[in-house]
Amino acid sequence: MSTMASLISQISTTHLSHNPRISQSVKISLKKPNLSFKGSQLTFGLNKRHGIIVACSQKSVTFADVVGLDHVKDELQQVVDFLKNPNKFHEMGIHFPVGVLLLGPPGTGKSLLANALSWESATPLLSCSPRECVCFTDLFARAKKTRSIILIDEIDAIEKQDLRELFIEMDKIEKNPGVIVLATTNREDPLDEALFRRGRFELVLRLEVPDTASRNAILEALVSKKRFSLGEDLNLAEIASMTTGFSGAELANVVDEAALLAAGEYRSVVGMIDFVIAVEQSTARKRNYQDMSC
């Protein structure tokens, strides 16, 4: 395999490891799906009122792997404590929020935090997307049996009739402590005010794009996990200062793109010039996307 192909493989391959603290990793269909293969991915056929629920096989992600966002991690640590011993809170008459909403721009770590919450609390994560029209009654029934975290991605996409069904199920949870509903969204403006009533999403955690110091820490964490060599001229603090407004995911793309640039020239060392070009290309893409959105 050529140097370039080897490096691309290292950059693009995701290694998933089973969480030893979660006894099972299962795929559950609310209605028998039609299975089909596309390359190495398994896809599922969906219909209007039924979707796929996945008890995710987690990476070993902890809060320590999430750079910055200390205020968010502190709040989620309380959720970990609740999930580990919900009866203690229930017996003391402590009302604990049933729903937690992660609100922030794309790429700021919402999915990473969800995985870390699952891992830290040793609790299965049942995930679904409203775009797949999941039946919430069946989803909540499954979660109550397994004491799980329900992850609803892009909750702003829920249709009104499904939202009513979600409210009914959330209103029942206080009688069955140990289930947490975690939702994510990039937008606050379209959310129904009823989402924030008592017994629903009372805990709202806002995620912002990282500041310069956090971007530097994120870049250092990202390059430490790569297998390529870094040039002596590389100054990550300077790269951090050049990437104002970049999310953690966008910084990860910069690191990958810098490595690909070096690999394209059959160099095993990734230097400052590779990172500068990668930042310029990423900035141009961001600008083009913003222009298209206007």
C-alpha positions in Angstrom: 0.0 0.0 0.0 1.4 3.5 -0.9 2.2 6.0 1.8 -0.7 8.1 0.8 -3.2 5.3 0.8 -1.9 4.1 4.1 -2.3 7.6 5.6 -5.7 8.1 4.2 -6.8 4.7 5.7 -5.5 5.8 9.1 -7.3 9.1 8.9 -10.7 7.9 7.6 -11.1 4.5 9.5 -13.3 4.6 12.6 -12.5 1.9 15.2 -15.5 1.0 17.3 -15.1 -0.9 20.5 -17.8 -2.6 22.5 -18.5 -1.0 25.9 -17.7 -3.7 28.4 -19.9 -2.0 31.0 -23.0 -2.4 28.8 -24.2 -6.0 28.8 -25.7 -6.0 25.3 -25.6 -4.0 22.1 -28.8 -4.7 20.1 -30.6 -3.4 17.1 -34.3 -3.2 17.6 -36.8 -2.6 14.9 -40.3 -1.5 15.8 -41.4 -3.2 12.6 -39.4 -5.8 10.7 -37.1 -3.6 8.5 -36.0 -4.3 5.0 -32.2 -4.8 5.2 -29.8 -3.8 2.5 -26.1 -3.3 2.2 -24.3 -0.3 0.8 -20.6 -0.9 0.9 -19.7 -1.6 4.5 -22.8 0.0 5.9 -26.0 -1.7 6.8 -29.1 0.4 6.0 -32.7 -0.1 7.1 -36.0 0.4 5.2 -38.4 2.7 7.1 -42.0 3.6 6.9 -44.2 6.5 8.1 -44.8 5.5 11.7 -42.0 3.1 12.4 -38.3 3.6 12.7 -35.1 2.0 13.9 -34.0 2.2 17.5 -30.4 1.4 18.1 -28.8 0.5 21.4 -25.5 1.9 20.4 -22.2 0.0 20.7 -20.2 2.8 22.2 -16.7 4.0 21.8 -15.0 4.4 25.2 -15.7 8.1 25.3 -15.5 9.9 28.7 -16.0 13.5 29.7 -12.2 13.8 29.8 -12.3 13.3 26.0 -14.5 16.4 25.6 -12.2 19.4 25.6 -13.7 22.5 27.1 -17.5 22.8 27.9 -16.7 22.4 31.6 -20.0 23.9 32.7 -21.9 21.4 30.5 -19.9 18.4 31.8 -20.5 19.5 35.4 -24.3 19.5 34.7 -24.1 16.1 33.0 -22.1 14.6 35.8 -25.2 15.1 38.0 -27.2 13.2 35.4 -24.6 10.4 35.7 -25.1 10.3 39.5 -28.9 10.1 38.9 -28.6 7.3 36.4 -26.3 5.3 38.7 -28.7 5.5 41.6 -32.1 6.9 40.6 -33.8 5.3 43.6 -31.8 7.5 46.0 -33.2 10.6 44.4 -36.7 9.2 44.3 -36.7 8.1 47.9 -35.5 11.5 49.0 -38.3 13.1 47.1 -35.9 15.0 44.8 -37.3 16.0 41.5 -34.8 15.3 38.8 -35.3 16.6 35.3 -36.6 14.0 32.9 -35.3 15.7 29.8 -32.0 17.3 29.0 -31.6 19.5 25.9 -28.2 20.0 24.3 -28.5 23.2 22.2 -25.7 24.4 20.0 -24.3 24.9 16.5 -23.3 21.8 14.5 -20.0 20.2 15.4 -19.8 21.6 19.0 -19.9 18.1 20.6 -23.5 17.2 21.2 -23.1 13.6 20.0 -19.8 13.2 21.7 -21.4 14.3 25.0 -24.2 11.9 24.5 -21.8 9.0 24.1 -19.7 10.1 27.1 -22.9 10.3 29.2 -23.7 6.7 28.2 -20.2 5.5 28.9 -19.8 7.3 32.2 -23.1 6.1 33.6 -22.8 2.6 32.1 -26.3 3.1 30.6 -27.4 1.9 27.2 -28.2 4.7 24.7 -31.3 4.2 22.6 -31.1 6.7 19.7 -33.6 7.8 17.1 -34.2 10.6 14.7 -37.6 12.3 14.2 -36.9 12.3 10.5 -37.4 8.5 10.7 -40.8 8.8 12.3 -40.1 6.6 15.3 -43.1 5.5 17.4 -42.4 7.0 20.8 -44.7 4.7 22.7 -42.7 1.7 21.7 -39.4 3.5 22.2 -40.2 4.5 25.8 -41.5 1.0 26.6 -38.1 -0.4 25.5 -36.2 2.2 27.5 -38.2 1.5 30.7 -37.3 -2.2 30.5 -33.6 -1.6 30.0 -33.2 1.6 32.1 -31.8 3.5 29.1 -30.9 7.0 27.9 -33.2 8.0 25.0 -31.4 10.2 22.5 -33.6 12.2 20.2 -31.4 13.8 17.5 -32.7 17.0 15.8 -35.7 17.3 18.1 -36.8 20.4 16.2 -37.8 18.1 13.3 -40.6 16.4 15.3 -44.1 16.8 13.8 -46.8 18.1 16.0 -48.7 14.8 16.3 -45.5 13.0 17.3 -44.7 15.8 19.8 -47.9 15.2 21.6 -47.0 11.5 21.8 -43.6 12.4 23.2 -45.2 14.6 25.9 -47.5 11.8 27.0 -44.6 9.4 27.4 -42.4 11.9 29.2 -45.2 12.8 31.6 -45.2 9.1 32.7 -41.5 8.8 33.3 -41.4 10.3 36.9 -43.3 7.1 38.0 -40.4 5.0 36.5 -37.1 6.7 37.6 -34.0 5.8 35.8 -34.8 6.9 32.3 -33.5 10.1 30.9 -34.5 11.7 27.6 -31.5 13.5 26.0 -32.3 15.7 22.9 -30.1 17.7 20.6 -30.9 20.6 18.3 -29.0 23.3 16.4 -31.8 25.8 16.6 -33.9 27.2 19.4 -36.3 29.3 17.5 -38.6 26.6 16.2 -39.0 24.7 19.5 -42.4 24.4 21.0 -42.6 26.1 24.4 -44.3 23.1 25.9 -41.0 21.3 25.6 -39.7 23.2 28.6 -42.5 22.6 31.1 -41.9 20.8 34.3 -41.4 17.1 33.8 -40.0 17.6 30.3 -36.9 19.4 29.1 -36.2 21.4 32.2 -32.4 21.2 31.9 -31.2 23.2 28.8 -27.4 23.1 28.2 -26.0 25.6 25.7 -22.9 24.6 23.7 -20.9 27.4 22.0 -18.1 27.2 19.5 -14.7 27.0 21.3 -12.6 30.1 22.1 -8.9 30.4 21.2 -7.6 28.5 24.2 -10.1 25.7 23.8 -9.4 25.5 20.0 -5.7 25.1 20.9 -6.5 22.3 23.4 -8.8 20.6 20.9 -6.1 20.7 18.2 -3.5 19.3 20.6 -5.9 16.5 21.5 -6.6 15.7 17.9 -3.0 15.5 16.7 -2.0 13.4 19.7 -4.3 10.6 18.4 -2.9 10.6 14.9 -0.2 8.3 13.7 1.6 10.8 11.5 4.7 12.9 12.5 4.4 16.6 13.0 6.8 19.1 11.6 9.0 21.1 14.0 7.6 24.3 12.5 4.1 23.5 13.4 2.6 26.1 15.8 -0.9 24.9 16.9 -1.4 28.1 19.0 -1.1 30.1 15.7 -3.5 27.7 14.0 -6.0 28.1 16.8 -5.8 31.9 16.4 -6.5 31.5 12.7 -9.7 29.4 13.2 -12.0 31.8 15.0 -15.6 30.5 14.8 -14.5 26.9 14.0 -16.3 24.1 15.9 -14.6 21.0 17.2 -15.7 19.0 14.2 -14.4 21.6 11.8 -11.0 21.6 13.6 -11.0 17.8 13.2 -11.5 18.3 9.5 -8.6 20.7 9.4 -6.3 18.2 11.0 -7.4 15.4 8.6 -7.1 17.7 5.5 -3.6 18.8 6.5 -2.6 15.2 6.8 -4.1 14.5 3.3 -2.2 17.4 1.8 1.1 16.0 3.1 0.2 12.5 2.0 -0.6 13.8 -1.5 3.0 14.8 -1.8 4.2 11.6 -0.3 5.5 13.3 2.9 5.3 11.5 6.2 5.6 14.7 8.2 2.7 17.2 8.4 4.0 20.7 8.8 2.7 24.3 9.3 2.1 24.9 5.6 -0.2 21.9 5.4 -2.3 23.3 8.3 -2.4 26.8 6.9 -3.6 25.6 3.5 -6.2 23.3 5.3 -7.5 26.3 7.3 -7.7 28.4 4.2 -9.7 25.7 2.3 -12.0 25.1 5.3 -12.6 28.9 5.6 -13.5 29.2 1.9 -15.9 26.3 2.2 -17.6 27.9 5.3 -17.9 31.2 3.4 -19.4 29.5 0.3 -21.9 27.6 2.5 -22.9 30.8 4.3 -23.4 32.5 0.9 -25.6 29.7 -0.3 -27.7 29.9 2.9 -28.4 33.6 2.5 
